[in-house]
Structures are given as C-alpha cells and as structure tokens.
Amino acid sequence: MHIHDLDTPVLIIYKHILQANASRMLGLAKQHNVQLRPHFKTMKCVESAVLQTGGTKRCMAVSTVIEAEVLQRNGFEDILYAVPLSVDKIERAANLTKIMDKFSVMIDNFEIVKKLEDVSLGERTWSVVVKVSCKNGRAGIAFDSLKLLQVVKYLNNSSVFTFCGLYAHDGDSYHCTSKSEVQAIAQRTTDQLLQVVSDLKSENIQCQMYGIGSTPTCSNPTSSMSALTEWHPGNYILYDKMQVKKFSLGFYCWFCMLIL
C-alpha cells in the first residue's frame, strides 16, 4: 500500500523512530542502573509495549484498567495501575490480581484501603504502591506528612496487603523551558522521595520500589536519579508535538508523528 492510498485522517508512525526512542530510554535506564517501567497510555499499542520493555513484556505502567487487561491477555506481567484506585475499579483490579503473577494498584487515601480490605483474594494479597506528592501539583499524599507514614505502616502491618513501594509523578517538568529547570525538578523530587524511603527505613519498613517519572526528567536524568529503583516515563515513545507545545526543548524533541 502506498501512503497516498490511505484514507484520511490517519496517524502514521515511523517504526524505526519508535524503536530508536524505546532503545534510547532503555539505554538511559540501564546506564543509571534503574528499572524502566514505561507508561502504556501514550501509544496504547501492544507492539509498542513490546519495544518499550525491550521484548521482556514485564514492568509496564497503565492509566486505565482496560489497558492492563489488554496487556495481560497478550502475555505481559508485573503491571502497575498507575492511577489512584477508585471504588468502581476494585472488582476488575481484583480479577487481575488473581490471574497475574504481579499486578499492583496505587492508593492515596485510607478510604480506598478500607474498601480493598473487604474484597477476598483467596490466598493472594493486594500489591500496593502509594502515590506520593513531592510538591509537583499532582495527586498523592504529601511526602512530608504524617498521613503518609500512617498509611504505609498500616499497609505494612496488614496480612491483606503487600506494600510494594512509592511513586511520584514530576509532571510539573512539562512547564519548564530549559534543561536546567527540568533537572532541578528531577533533583527536588528525587531528594524528597528518597527522604521518605529513609524515614520508612528508620521505622523498619523496607521499600522495594521507589520511582519518579516524566518524559522530560527521564530524558535528562540527574546523577541522583540513579538512587531510585524505577523510572516511569511515557510520552518519550513518540516525542510528539505535545513536547514542542509545552516547552521549547529542541534538544530532545524528536518528531515521529505525521497526521495527514
């Protein structure tokens, strides 16, 4: 088929650029000795998810339950539902927990914790990641709040839950106009999240996973980000025109989307 034979409007993605974007981020994560847990939300395409995971089909983050269900049906494991869980999603989340090797939910309040306790998973436990707010203007429990410690302690001491870790989204980096601004946000967010990890350790609570993520910060990582265990970028797989609209960082905005 020739490109001019396609009915419009149509989205055309150049696979070699997609592959290059995926390989570059995997390389950065490997260089910093962290696990890359890319977001599925940008492409919502199984073929892309395979590229993003380097063919392993492990360690993905999703923003909708249906995304997780699609990945599960295609052989993916270790999926994080990276949006604070709501009551209406509990039943489907429970089903994924029962049939997958590892499916984790995200919480940011005690109310949802109480709701999860009422759901029977048989011999399984809820794998839970707590969303932390590091003054990025996003959802989560404030990194310096007593509530955060209380929630984690509760999860850690319960037989119903397995406390897996902490997640912070430094989405305020999308408002930056320079690499130095991006890295300043990455540094601040990393420092604050690592402080939480240290505080938990002093309470004899081990944190398996603690990560931050946005395309700007993970594309321009600071050395301190090597102290994290995971990164969670998503938009990098396309580096589309959203990057140009949000900021003028031409040094990492690669164009690979053409709308006819």
N, C-alpha and C positions, 0 to 999 in steps of 0.2 A: 504494500500500500504506500502511496506517495503522500507526503504531508498535505498536499493540496486536495487530496481526496477525502480528508477528514471533515465531518460536519462541525460547524462552529456554533456556539463557543466550545472550545476544547482545551484541556490542560495538557501541555506537553512537557515532560520531564526528561532531561538527558541523563541516561543511566550512568554514564561514565563520570559525570559530575557528582551525581548522588553517591556513587561508590567512593569518589575522592573525598567528599565531605565526611562520609562514615569512617573511612580509614584514618583521616586526619584526627578526628575526635578520639577514636580508639587508640591512636598513637599517643596523643597527649595524655590520656588517662594512664596508659602503660608507663609512659615516661615519669609520671608522678606517683606511680605505684598505687593507684586507686581503682576501684571497680566502677566501670561506666554502667549506669542504669538509665539508658535513654528513654525519653518520652515517646510514646506511640502516637500522641494526639496530633502531631503536625501532619504526618503522611496518612495515618490510618490504613496502612497497606502492609500486608504480611511480608511481601517481598522486600520492602524497605526495612522492616523489623529484623529480617534475617541479616541484611547488610549491617544494620546498626549494632547487632550483637556479635558481629564477626562470625556468623554462622552457628553460634552456640545455642541459640533460641533460649537463652537464660538471661535473667536480670533486665526486665523492662518495667517502665512506669506507665500507667494508663490514667486517663482522666474520666472515663466512663466505664460502667460495668460491662457494657456490650463489647467494648474494646478488649477487656480481659477475657471475655467468653470466646471471642474470635481467636485470640492468640492461643487460648487453651485448646481449642479444637484443632489448632494447627501445630500442636506439639510443644508449645512454649511452657516453661516452668519458671518459678521464682518471680512472680509478678506482684508489683506494688500498686494498689489502687490509691493513687497519689492525690486524692481529694478527701477532705474530712467526710467521713461516712455519715449518711443521713439514714433515718429510720426506715424509709421506704426501700432502701437498697440492702437491708440486712439479710433478707431471705436469699437473694441471689449471691451475696457475698458468702453466706454460709455454705451454699452448694459448691462454690468454687473452692472453699477451704477444705471441704470433704473429699473432693476428687483430685486436687492438685498436690504435688509434692510440697509446694510452698506458695501460698497466696496470702499477702499481707494487706491489712486495712489500715487506714490512717484515722486518727481521732484527735480532737482538740477540745474536748469537754467531758465532764463527768457524766452528763446525762446519757450520752451515747454508750458510755461504758456500762452503765446500769442496764440499758436495753440489750446489749450484747450478752450480758450475764444470763438473761432469760432464755437464750437460744441454745438448744442442745446440739453439740457437735460430735456426740458419741465419745470416742477416745481421743479426738483431736482437740486442740486449743486454738483460740483466736491468736493469730500472729499480728501484733500491733506495733505500728510506728506512730510516734507522737509528733504532730506538726508544731514547730517552734517558730515564733515570731521574733526575728532579730532586727526589729525596727525597720523592716523593709516595706511596710504598708501592705502586708499580705496577711492571710488568715494564720491562726496558730496561737499557742499560749506563749505569753511573753517570756523570753529567755531568763529574765531576772526576777520572775515572780515565784512566790511561794506555791502557788497553784500548780506550777509545772512539776515541782518536786513531789507534791502530794499525789498528783495523777500517776507519775511514774512509779512511786512507791506502791501505790495501790495495785497497779498492773503487775509489778514485780512480785508481790506477795500473794497473788491470786493463782489458784490452780486452773482457772478458766482461761487465763491469758498467758501468752509468751511475749514479754516485752522485747522487741527487736531493735528499736533504736529511735533516732531523731532525724527529722527532715526539716530543712529551712529553704524557702524559695526566695532568692535575692532578686526578685523581679523588678526592683527599683533601678536596676542597672540598665534597663531599657530606656531610661530617660537621660542617660549620660551622653556626652558629646566628645569624649576623648578616652583613650586607653587608660590614662592615669585615673580618671574618675571611676571607670569600671573596676579597676584593680583596688581602688580604695574601698569600694563597696564589698568586693570579694574578701578583702582583708578583714574588714569590720565584722562581716557576717561569720566568717570562719573563726575569728577570735571569740566571738560571743557563743557560738555553738560549742567550741572546744571548752569554753568555761563551764558550760552545762555538763559536758562529759566529765570534766574534772570534779565538779560538785557531786555528781552521782557516784563517782568512784569513791569519794570520801564517805559516802553513805553505804559503801559496799555493794553498789549496784553497777554491774558491768553492762556496757552499751556495745552491742555487736556492730551496729551500723550507725554512722552519723555522716550525713552528707548535705551538701548545698547544690543548687543548680540553677543556671540560666544560660542561655547561649552566649551572651556577652562575657560573663565571668569565666565560663569553662573554655571559651575560645582564647581567653587571655589570662590564664591562671597565674596566681601568685605562688611563690615557693611554699607559703604556709598551707596552701590547699593540698599539699602532699600529706598533711597530717590528718586529713579526712579519710574516710573509708570508701565513700562513693561520691560521684557527681551525677547530676540529673538534668542535663540539657535536652532540648527537644527541637527547637527551630533550626538548629545548625544543619540538619539533614537537607534542608533546602536553601538556607541563607537567602530567603526570598526578599521581595521588595519591602516587606514589613521592616526589615533591618534598616533600609535606607530612609523610610518614613520616620522611624523612631529616632534615628540618630545618623550622623554622617561619618560612620566608621568605615570608610572605604577600604581600610587595610584588611578587613576580614569579611566583607560582604561579597560573596560570590553569587553571580546570577545564574540560576539554573531553571527558572520558570518562565515560560512564554505562554501568554494567553492570546489565542487568535480570535 
